Amino acid sequence: MPVSKGGLSGTVTDVRLIFQGAIKVNAAGIIVCHNHPSGNLNPSESDIAITRKIKESGIVMDIQPLYHLIIVPEGTYYSMGDEGIV
């Protein structure tokens, strides 16, 4: 379920919208994914901050954030779950 569409240099992510979709379908967990059209797989400080906010909100809501993936046009990805950030 898309919750944000960005411009050339960024987007605004509202954590409430992410969890709204999860609550509507009675989800026990969520997987968050966004793209980096630049091809840079490294998460920005903003990416890490929003991931931590999602993780903290998930604890309160009892909805487990499982992964936060960054995908690039080449088809590769970076998993914040695999890196221990989520």
N, C-alpha and C positions, 0 to 999 in steps of 0.2 A: 504494500500500500504506500504510494508516494506521499510524503509529508512536506516536501520542500523542493523547490526548483530554483537553482541558482543562476547567477550571471557569470560573467567572465572570470571574476576573481573570488567569488564566494557565495554563500547563501546563509539564510537565517534558519536555524533548526529549533523548533519548539518542542521540548521534551513532552509537554502535555499532549501534543498531537500524536506523538509516537505511542504513548500509552493509551490514548483514547481508542486507537485502532485495536490494540491488544485487548483492552477491556471489552470492546464490542463483540469480540469472538471468543471471550473467556480463555484467552491464551495463558499458559503457564510459563512460557518463555518467548523471547523475541530474538530475531537476528536482524541487525541493522547493517545496511550496506549503502555506500555512496561511491561516486566515481571521482577520479582525478583525471580530467581530460588531458592534462599536461603530460601524463605518463609517469609522473613521479609517484612512486609507491609509498614514500615516507609519510607518516601521519604528521600533520601540522600540530602546533601547540593547541590550536582551536579544536582539532579533531580529538586530541587526547582529553581536553577539558570537557567536551560534550560527552565523550564516552564515559568519563568518570561521573558526570551528572546523571547520565542514563543508568549507570550501575547503582548509584545511590538511590535514585528514584525507584528502581526495580526492587531494591531491598524493602523499601517502605510499602510498595504496592504488592509485594510477594509475586512479582513477575520477573523471572530470571533472564537477564540479558545474556545470551549464549555466545554470540559473536558480534563483532563490528568489523565488517570487511571493507577494504578500499580496493576498488577495481580500476584497472587502466585499460585503454583501448587495445593494447597488445594481448589482452586476455589473461594477464597474470593478476595476482591479488596479494594483499597484505592482510593478515588476520590479527586484530588486536586481542582476540581470544587466545590464539596460539602464543602470543607474546606476553600474556599475563596481564594485560591492561584491563580487560573486561573481567 
